[in-house]
Amino acid sequence: MTGGRRQGRGRAKRPSRSERHERARAAGGQAAVRRAEGAIETTLPQRRVEPESVVAHLGPTNSGKTYHALEVLKERGRGVYAGPLRMLAQEAHRRLSAELGADAVGLVTGEERVNDGAPIICCTVEMAPSAGEVLVLDEVQWADDPERGSAWTRLLLAGDYRHILLLGALDAEPLVQRVFPDAEIKVFERILPLEFVGERPLRGLTPGTVVVAFSRKAVLALAGEINRLHPGRVSVLYGAMPLSSRREEIDRFLAGTSDVTVATDVLGHGVNLPCETLLFAETTKFDGESRRDLLPWELAQIAGRAGRFGLVERGHVGVLTGVPWANADPAIVEEALRPHVLLPSGHLGYRIVDEARIRPRLADLGTDDPRRLDAALAAWHRVATRTWAYESWLSVESLSPLRGRLAAIQRRLTERNRRLTIEDTWKLINAPVDEDNAELLATLALAVSGDTAQRSLLTFLLDPARLRDATLEEAEQAGRTASILRWFALQYTDVGGVSIERATALEEAAAARVVARLHVEVRDPTIGRCRKCGKTCAPWFPMCDRCFGRGGGRPR
């Protein structure tokens, strides 16, 4: 038959209504992005006056570079210490306050303000003033961080300071030379050398040892194993702990109240915990996509904590044995103690850090309508990528976190028929909030919009009494909530009933509950044990392989 309508399998399936809607929405979004490109600005921030001096202190952990930089800050009497983490800013504040007096030093982070008119300010990098006498910019290699690097780049490009001191790993030498070709570079060597000590058994742990694993479950299970050998003499550190509880566990270790600390890689990111011996229980980690071997620079950053100056002649680094599921590779650790990448100066490092990230300011986006902000961000990313494609040291920062927070806020605002100004929207999407807490940010956005219905939820979240019987996980989440609410209270005065006093009280209660629960859980005789036979078991499974193989059920 010819001339009729074609029948059978060759006929194309017609898209469903939802598929057609999604295609139209995507096409409309792309069109909005193309329209937004014409209003985009891609000018870089610039300083008004060049600094009189730029000095870089580069070297490994425990080499004295921060100590010498803070000495310069003390001598000048005015300036800023800017670090990547709240805990580092707090530590610099404590050290300087102890020597100069509390009135001479202030603390400014996204969550706190202490004496913020003081001549010396210790702060997180995002909170650093744009101008001053001396800038001590710590961990300069973070300029290449895909999600936060632009905060360092802003200060490198536009910080109007008379004197700039850059601190960081030797790997950042190429970046420093690209931004400041005439900078004076001082290379610092470790005060105490590191010695690879090979394998150390679980039963042979000595006081002053830190054991490192790469998940919360692994840390708690290892702490339980060690507690059976040294009852009450083990402390723990991991990223989900509130800062106050971290400080309490650190102080226990430094004072000798605990003999061994079990920690995640938080140890290499802002926790100053020098020890005599550091043992890796694992040399792989899950990075959000897959489980992989740690990179040499990651291991070296953690291993550098080994060595207590004045107590031992060298730091000892090795791997832990005696725990069946913890299979650290000694060869990977030993290799990581030897830098192997040739830097332009002839020194050896672990990698080349020669790029800095850049992200937009609100003025760069060419819109005053928050409904068009997502298209403007996508357009800026396109234009900036094209503009700086051939720049030797600039790359575009990921905007996915910003756009994710924006989507969560706009969804809730639309549901409640509320609106925000572009300024408030921009402030909120730049909040220090991770993906897991985006819904709390959306609740706060509704409160800013005038939606009083959010007050009852926020009142509940702020109530420390709700933590009386909280689990460890619930207390950790309350600590994260408190940190966000502290930030919010400093941006908006008493909106939704949130105040800095109430948020601080919640944070303190969460930290106390975390410490209390940790002491219980680490002493739990079932932690890290098979629920059927009671033998040591990988903490992410409820049963050992043997019991599972005998038909004990699928592990969860």
C-alpha positions as CSV (number, residue, x, y, z in Angstrom):
1,M,0.0,0.0,0.0
2,T,1.3,3.5,-0.9
3,G,0.0,7.0,-0.3
4,G,-1.5,6.2,3.1
5,R,-0.4,7.0,6.7
6,R,2.7,4.9,7.6
7,Q,2.0,2.4,10.3
8,G,4.1,0.2,12.6
9,R,7.3,0.3,14.4
10,G,8.9,3.1,12.4
11,R,6.5,5.8,13.7
12,A,8.2,8.2,16.0
13,K,6.8,8.3,19.6
14,R,5.2,11.6,20.4
15,P,6.8,13.3,23.4
16,S,4.6,13.4,26.5
17,R,3.2,16.7,27.8
18,S,5.7,16.8,30.6
19,E,8.6,16.2,28.2
20,R,7.4,19.0,25.9
21,H,7.1,21.3,28.9
22,E,10.6,20.4,30.0
23,R,12.1,21.0,26.5
24,A,10.3,24.4,26.3
25,R,11.4,25.4,29.7
26,A,15.0,24.5,28.9
27,A,14.9,26.3,25.6
28,G,13.4,29.4,27.4
29,G,16.2,29.2,30.0
30,Q,18.9,29.2,27.3
31,A,17.3,32.1,25.5
32,A,17.2,34.0,28.8
33,V,20.9,33.3,29.3
34,R,21.7,34.5,25.8
35,R,19.8,37.8,26.4
36,A,21.5,38.3,29.8
37,E,25.0,38.0,28.2
38,G,24.8,41.5,26.8
39,A,24.6,43.1,30.2
40,I,27.5,41.2,31.8
41,E,30.6,43.0,33.1
42,T,33.9,41.0,33.4
43,T,36.2,43.7,34.8
44,L,38.6,42.5,37.5
45,P,38.9,44.1,40.9
46,Q,41.9,46.4,41.1
47,R,43.9,48.0,43.9
48,R,44.3,51.8,44.0
49,V,47.8,51.8,45.3
50,E,50.5,49.2,45.0
51,P,51.8,47.7,48.2
52,E,55.2,48.9,49.5
53,S,56.2,45.3,50.2
54,V,55.0,41.8,49.3
55,V,56.7,38.9,51.1
56,A,55.7,35.2,50.8
57,H,56.4,32.7,53.5
58,L,56.2,29.3,51.8
59,G,56.8,25.9,53.3
60,P,55.3,22.8,54.9
61,T,53.2,22.5,58.0
62,N,55.1,23.1,61.3
63,S,57.8,25.2,59.6
64,G,57.2,28.4,61.6
65,K,55.9,30.6,58.7
66,T,52.7,31.6,60.5
67,Y,54.6,32.4,63.7
68,H,57.0,34.7,61.9
69,A,54.1,36.4,60.1
70,L,52.2,37.1,63.3
71,E,55.4,38.5,64.8
72,V,55.4,41.1,61.9
73,L,51.8,41.9,62.6
74,K,52.6,42.4,66.3
75,E,55.5,44.7,65.5
76,R,53.4,46.8,63.1
77,G,50.6,47.0,65.6
78,R,47.9,47.3,63.0
79,G,46.6,44.9,60.3
80,V,44.7,41.8,59.5
81,Y,45.2,38.1,59.7
82,A,42.9,36.3,57.2
83,G,42.6,32.5,57.2
84,P,40.4,30.0,55.4
85,L,38.6,28.7,58.5
86,R,36.8,30.1,61.5
87,M,38.9,27.9,63.8
88,L,42.2,29.3,62.3
89,A,41.0,32.8,62.9
90,Q,40.0,32.0,66.5
91,E,43.5,30.4,67.1
92,A,45.3,33.5,65.7
93,H,43.0,35.7,67.9
94,R,43.9,33.7,71.0
95,R,47.6,33.8,70.4
96,L,47.7,37.5,69.7
97,S,45.3,38.4,72.5
98,A,47.5,36.5,75.0
99,E,50.5,38.6,74.0
100,L,49.0,42.0,73.2
101,G,45.9,42.1,75.4
102,A,42.3,41.6,74.5
103,D,41.7,45.3,73.6
104,A,44.3,45.2,70.9
105,V,42.9,42.3,68.9
106,G,39.5,41.6,67.4
107,L,37.8,38.6,65.8
108,V,35.5,38.8,62.8
109,T,34.0,35.8,61.0
110,G,30.7,35.1,59.4
111,E,29.4,33.9,62.7
112,E,30.9,36.3,65.3
113,R,32.2,39.8,66.0
114,V,34.5,40.4,68.9
115,N,36.1,43.8,69.4
116,D,35.8,44.5,65.6
117,G,37.2,48.0,65.9
118,A,40.6,46.8,67.3
119,P,43.8,47.7,65.5
120,I,44.5,44.1,64.7
121,I,41.7,41.9,63.3
122,C,41.8,38.1,62.9
123,C,39.2,37.0,60.4
124,T,38.1,34.5,57.7
125,V,39.2,35.5,54.2
126,E,35.7,36.3,53.1
127,M,35.4,38.8,56.0
128,A,38.8,40.6,55.4
129,P,38.7,44.4,55.1
130,S,39.6,45.7,51.6
131,A,42.4,48.0,53.0
132,G,44.7,48.4,55.9
133,E,48.3,48.5,57.1
134,V,49.4,44.8,57.0
135,L,47.6,41.8,55.4
136,V,48.7,38.3,56.5
137,L,46.9,36.1,54.0
138,D,47.1,32.5,55.1
139,E,46.9,29.3,52.9
140,V,47.3,31.3,49.7
141,Q,47.1,28.1,47.6
142,W,43.3,28.2,48.5
143,A,43.0,30.8,45.7
144,D,42.7,27.8,43.4
145,D,39.8,26.3,45.4
146,P,36.9,25.7,43.0
147,E,34.2,27.1,45.3
148,R,36.0,29.6,47.6
149,G,39.1,30.7,45.7
150,S,37.7,34.0,44.6
151,A,37.9,35.4,48.2
152,W,41.7,35.0,48.0
153,T,41.8,36.3,44.5
154,R,39.9,39.5,45.5
155,L,42.6,40.3,48.1
156,L,45.5,39.3,45.8
157,L,44.2,41.7,43.1
158,A,42.6,44.5,45.1
159,G,43.7,44.4,48.7
160,D,44.9,47.9,49.4
161,Y,47.5,47.2,52.1
162,R,50.8,48.8,52.6
163,H,52.4,45.5,53.4
164,I,51.3,42.0,52.2
165,L,52.5,38.8,53.7
166,L,51.4,35.6,51.9
167,L,51.6,32.3,53.7
168,G,51.1,28.9,52.2
169,A,52.5,25.7,50.8
170,L,55.6,25.8,48.6
171,D,53.3,24.5,45.8
172,A,51.9,28.1,45.6
173,E,55.2,29.6,44.5
174,P,54.2,29.8,40.8
175,L,50.9,31.6,41.7
176,V,52.7,34.1,43.9
177,Q,55.2,34.9,41.2
178,R,52.4,35.4,38.6
179,V,50.4,37.8,40.8
180,F,53.5,39.6,42.3
181,P,56.5,39.1,40.1
182,D,58.7,41.2,42.4
183,A,57.6,39.5,45.6
184,E,60.3,38.4,48.1
185,I,59.9,34.7,48.6
186,K,61.2,33.1,51.9
187,V,61.2,29.3,51.9
188,F,60.7,27.8,55.3
189,E,61.9,24.3,56.2
190,R,60.2,22.1,58.8
191,I,61.5,22.7,62.3
192,L,61.4,18.9,62.9
193,P,62.0,16.4,60.1
194,L,59.5,13.7,59.4
195,E,60.5,10.0,59.8
196,F,58.6,7.1,58.2
197,V,58.2,4.4,60.9
198,G,56.3,1.8,58.9
199,E,53.6,-0.2,60.5
200,R,52.5,0.2,64.1
201,P,50.0,-2.2,65.7
202,L,46.8,-1.2,67.4
203,R,47.9,-2.7,70.6
204,G,51.2,-0.8,70.6
205,L,49.9,2.8,70.4
206,T,51.8,5.2,72.6
207,P,50.6,8.5,74.2
208,G,50.8,11.4,71.9
209,T,49.5,9.4,68.8
210,V,47.0,10.6,66.3
211,V,45.3,8.0,64.1
212,V,43.7,9.3,60.8
213,A,40.8,7.8,58.9
214,F,38.5,9.4,56.3
215,S,34.9,9.0,57.4
216,R,33.0,9.7,60.5
217,K,32.0,6.1,60.9
218,A,35.6,4.9,60.6
219,V,36.7,7.4,63.2
220,L,34.1,6.3,65.7
221,A,34.8,2.6,65.1
222,L,38.5,3.1,65.5
223,A,38.0,5.2,68.7
224,G,35.9,2.3,70.0
225,E,38.6,-0.2,69.3
226,I,41.3,2.0,71.0
227,N,39.0,2.7,73.9
228,R,38.8,-1.0,74.7
229,L,42.6,-1.0,75.1
230,H,42.9,2.5,76.7
231,P,39.5,3.1,78.5
232,G,38.6,6.8,78.6
233,R,41.9,7.8,77.0
234,V,40.8,8.5,73.4
235,S,39.5,11.7,71.9
236,V,38.0,12.2,68.4
237,L,37.9,14.9,65.8
238,Y,35.8,15.1,62.6
239,G,34.3,17.9,60.4
240,A,30.7,17.6,61.6
241,M,31.6,18.5,65.2
242,P,30.8,22.0,66.4
243,L,33.9,24.1,67.0
244,S,33.6,24.2,70.8
245,S,33.5,20.4,71.0
246,R,36.5,20.2,68.7
247,R,38.4,22.5,71.0
248,E,37.5,20.5,74.0
249,E,38.8,17.3,72.4
250,I,42.0,19.0,71.3
251,D,42.6,20.4,74.7
252,R,42.1,16.9,76.3
253,F,44.8,15.5,74.0
254,L,47.3,18.4,74.5
255,A,46.8,18.2,78.2
256,G,47.4,14.5,78.3
257,T,43.9,13.6,79.5
258,S,43.6,11.5,76.3
259,D,46.5,9.5,75.0
260,V,45.3,9.0,71.4
261,T,43.2,11.1,69.1
262,V,41.3,9.6,66.1
263,A,40.7,12.2,63.4
264,T,39.5,12.7,59.9
265,D,41.3,14.9,57.4
266,V,39.9,17.9,59.3
267,L,43.3,17.6,60.9
268,G,44.9,19.1,57.7
269,H,42.3,21.9,57.5
270,G,42.6,24.3,60.4
271,V,43.1,22.0,63.3
272,N,46.5,22.8,64.9
273,L,47.1,19.5,66.7
274,P,50.8,18.7,66.8
275,C,51.5,15.1,67.9
276,E,54.5,12.8,68.4
277,T,53.3,10.0,66.0
278,L,50.7,10.1,63.3
279,L,49.4,6.9,61.8
280,F,47.1,6.5,58.8
281,A,44.4,3.8,59.2
282,E,43.3,4.4,55.7
283,T,44.9,5.8,52.5
284,T,41.7,6.0,50.4
285,K,38.7,8.3,50.8
286,F,35.3,8.8,49.1
287,D,35.5,12.2,47.4
288,G,31.8,12.6,46.6
289,E,32.0,10.6,43.4
290,S,34.2,7.6,44.0
291,R,36.6,6.0,46.5
292,R,40.2,6.9,45.5
293,D,43.7,6.9,46.8
294,L,44.7,10.1,48.6
295,L,47.0,12.3,46.6
296,P,50.5,12.9,47.9
297,W,49.9,16.5,48.8
298,E,46.7,15.6,50.8
299,L,48.7,13.0,52.8
300,A,51.6,15.3,53.3
301,Q,49.4,18.1,54.6
302,I,48.1,15.8,57.3
303,A,51.4,14.0,58.0
304,G,52.9,17.4,58.7
305,R,51.1,17.6,62.0
306,A,53.5,15.0,63.4
307,G,56.3,16.4,65.7
308,R,56.0,18.3,68.9
309,F,58.8,20.9,69.0
310,G,60.7,20.8,72.3
311,L,59.4,17.3,73.1
312,V,60.7,15.1,70.3
313,E,63.6,15.3,67.8
314,R,61.5,14.4,64.8
315,G,57.9,13.6,63.8
316,H,57.0,10.0,63.3
317,V,54.6,9.0,60.5
318,G,53.3,5.5,59.6
319,V,50.3,3.3,59.2
320,L,48.1,1.5,61.7
321,T,47.7,-2.3,61.6
322,G,45.6,-4.7,63.6
323,V,42.2,-3.5,62.4
324,P,41.0,-5.9,59.7
325,W,39.0,-3.4,57.7
326,A,41.5,-0.5,57.9
327,N,44.0,-1.3,55.1
328,A,46.4,1.7,54.8
329,D,49.0,1.3,52.1
330,P,52.5,2.0,53.6
331,A,54.1,2.7,50.2
332,I,51.6,5.5,49.5
333,V,52.3,7.2,52.9
334,E,56.1,6.8,52.6
335,E,56.1,8.3,49.1
336,A,54.0,11.2,50.3
337,L,56.8,12.3,52.7
338,R,59.1,13.0,49.7
339,P,58.1,16.0,47.6
340,H,58.7,15.2,43.9
341,V,57.3,18.0,41.7
342,L,60.0,20.4,40.5
343,L,59.0,24.1,41.0
344,P,60.3,27.0,38.9
345,S,62.8,28.0,41.7
346,G,64.3,24.6,41.7
347,H,62.6,23.6,45.0
348,L,60.5,20.4,45.2
349,G,56.8,20.5,46.0
350,Y,53.8,18.2,45.6
351,R,51.9,20.0,42.8
352,I,51.8,23.2,40.8
353,V,49.4,25.8,42.0
354,D,49.5,28.6,39.4
355,E,45.8,29.6,39.0
356,A,43.4,31.7,41.0
357,R,39.6,31.5,40.8
358,I,37.3,34.5,40.1
359,R,33.6,34.9,40.5
360,P,31.1,37.7,39.9
361,R,30.1,40.6,42.1
362,L,26.5,41.6,42.0
363,A,27.3,44.7,40.0
364,D,28.8,42.5,37.3
365,L,25.5,40.7,36.5
366,G,23.6,43.5,34.9
367,T,20.2,42.9,36.6
368,D,18.2,44.3,39.5
369,D,15.5,41.6,39.2
370,P,16.1,38.6,41.4
371,R,13.9,36.5,39.1
372,R,16.6,36.9,36.4
373,L,19.5,36.3,38.7
374,D,20.0,32.6,37.8
375,A,20.2,33.4,34.0
376,A,22.6,36.3,34.8
377,L,24.9,33.9,36.7
378,A,24.9,31.4,33.9
379,A,25.5,34.2,31.4
380,W,28.4,35.6,33.5
381,H,30.0,32.1,33.6
382,R,29.8,31.9,29.8
383,V,31.2,35.3,29.2
384,A,33.9,35.1,31.9
385,T,35.1,31.7,30.6
386,R,35.5,33.2,27.1
387,T,37.1,36.4,28.3
388,W,39.7,34.7,30.5
389,A,40.2,31.5,28.5
390,Y,43.8,32.7,27.6
391,E,44.7,34.3,30.9
392,S,47.6,32.3,32.3
393,W,46.6,32.4,35.9
394,L,42.8,33.1,36.1
395,S,40.0,30.5,36.0
396,V,36.3,30.8,36.7
397,E,35.0,29.6,40.0
398,S,32.1,27.1,40.1
399,L,28.8,28.9,40.5
400,S,26.8,25.7,41.2
401,P,26.6,26.3,45.0
402,L,25.3,29.8,44.4
403,R,22.7,28.6,41.9
404,G,21.7,25.7,44.1
405,R,21.0,28.0,47.0
406,L,19.2,30.4,44.7
407,A,16.9,27.7,43.4
408,A,16.0,26.6,46.9
409,I,15.2,30.1,48.0
410,Q,13.1,31.0,44.9
411,R,11.2,27.8,45.0
412,R,10.0,28.5,48.6
413,L,9.3,32.2,47.8
414,T,7.2,31.2,44.9
415,E,5.2,28.7,46.9
416,R,4.4,31.3,49.5
417,N,4.0,34.2,47.0
418,R,6.7,36.2,48.6
419,R,9.5,38.3,47.1
420,L,12.9,39.6,48.1
421,T,15.1,42.5,46.8
422,I,18.1,41.7,44.6
423,E,20.4,42.8,47.5
424,D,18.8,40.4,50.0
425,T,18.7,37.6,47.5
426,W,22.4,38.1,46.8
427,K,23.3,38.3,50.5
428,L,21.4,35.1,51.2
429,I,22.8,33.0,48.4
430,N,26.3,33.9,49.5
431,A,25.6,32.6,53.0
432,P,28.0,29.9,54.4
433,V,25.5,27.1,53.9
434,D,26.1,23.7,52.3
435,E,23.6,21.8,50.1
436,D,22.3,19.9,53.1
437,N,21.1,23.0,54.8
438,A,19.6,24.8,51.8
439,E,16.0,24.4,53.1
440,L,17.0,26.2,56.3
441,L,18.3,29.1,54.2
442,A,15.0,29.1,52.3
443,T,13.1,29.4,55.6
444,L,15.3,32.3,56.5
445,A,14.6,33.9,53.1
446,L,10.9,33.7,53.8
447,A,11.5,35.4,57.2
448,V,13.4,38.2,55.5
449,S,10.5,38.6,53.1
450,G,8.1,39.3,56.0
451,D,6.5,35.8,56.2
452,T,5.9,35.7,60.0
453,A,4.7,32.0,59.7
454,Q,8.5,31.0,59.8
455,R,8.9,32.4,63.4
456,S,7.5,29.3,65.1
457,L,9.8,26.9,63.2
458,L,12.8,29.1,63.9
459,T,11.8,29.4,67.6
460,F,11.8,25.6,67.8
461,L,15.2,25.3,66.0
462,L,16.7,27.8,68.5
463,D,15.5,26.0,71.6
464,P,18.4,24.3,73.3
465,A,16.0,22.1,75.3
466,R,15.2,20.0,72.2
467,L,18.7,18.6,72.5
468,R,18.2,17.1,75.9
469,D,17.8,13.6,74.4
470,A,19.3,14.2,71.0
471,T,21.3,11.6,69.2
472,L,24.9,12.4,68.1
473,E,23.7,13.1,64.6
474,E,20.9,15.3,65.8
475,A,23.3,17.3,68.0
476,E,25.8,17.7,65.1
477,Q,23.0,19.0,62.9
478,A,21.9,21.4,65.6
479,G,25.5,22.7,65.7
480,R,25.4,23.4,61.9
481,T,22.0,25.0,62.3
482,A,23.4,27.2,65.1
483,S,26.3,28.3,62.9
484,I,24.0,29.4,60.1
485,L,21.7,31.2,62.5
486,R,24.6,33.0,64.0
487,W,25.5,34.3,60.6
488,F,21.9,35.3,59.9
489,A,21.6,37.2,63.2
490,L,24.6,39.3,62.2
491,Q,23.1,40.1,58.8
492,Y,19.5,40.8,60.0
493,T,18.7,42.1,63.5
494,D,16.0,40.0,65.2
495,V,14.3,38.9,62.0
496,G,12.2,35.8,62.6
497,G,13.1,36.0,66.3
498,V,16.7,35.0,65.5
499,S,19.3,36.8,67.7
500,I,23.0,36.2,68.2
501,E,22.4,35.4,71.8
502,R,19.9,32.6,71.1
503,A,22.0,31.2,68.3
504,T,25.1,31.2,70.5
505,A,23.2,29.4,73.3
506,L,22.1,26.7,70.7
507,E,25.7,26.3,69.5
508,E,27.0,25.8,73.0
509,A,24.2,23.3,73.9
510,A,24.9,21.4,70.6
511,A,28.7,21.2,71.4
512,A,28.0,20.0,74.9
513,R,25.6,17.4,73.7
514,V,28.1,16.2,71.0
515,V,30.8,15.7,73.6
516,A,28.5,13.9,76.0
517,R,27.3,11.6,73.2
518,L,30.8,10.9,71.9
519,H,31.9,9.7,75.3
520,V,28.9,7.3,75.4
521,E,29.3,6.0,71.8
522,V,33.0,5.5,72.0
523,R,32.5,3.3,75.0
524,D,29.7,1.4,73.4
525,P,30.9,-2.3,73.3
526,T,29.1,-2.9,70.0
527,I,30.6,-0.1,68.0
528,G,32.6,-1.5,65.1
529,R,31.5,-5.0,65.9
530,C,29.5,-7.6,64.0
531,R,26.0,-7.7,65.4
532,K,25.9,-11.5,65.2
533,C,29.4,-12.8,66.3
534,G,30.7,-9.7,68.0
535,K,34.0,-9.7,66.1
536,T,35.6,-6.6,64.5
537,C,33.6,-5.5,61.5
538,A,33.8,-2.7,58.9
539,P,31.7,0.2,60.4
540,W,29.7,0.7,57.3
541,F,28.3,-2.9,57.5
542,P,26.3,-4.3,60.5
543,M,27.9,-7.8,60.0
544,C,31.3,-9.3,59.2
545,D,31.8,-11.0,55.8
546,R,31.8,-14.4,57.5
547,C,28.4,-14.0,59.1
548,F,27.0,-12.4,56.0
549,G,28.2,-15.3,54.0
550,R,26.3,-17.7,56.3
551,G,23.0,-16.1,55.4
552,G,22.9,-13.3,58.0
553,G,21.2,-10.9,55.6
554,R,22.3,-8.2,53.2
555,P,24.4,-5.5,54.9
556,R,22.9,-2.0,55.0
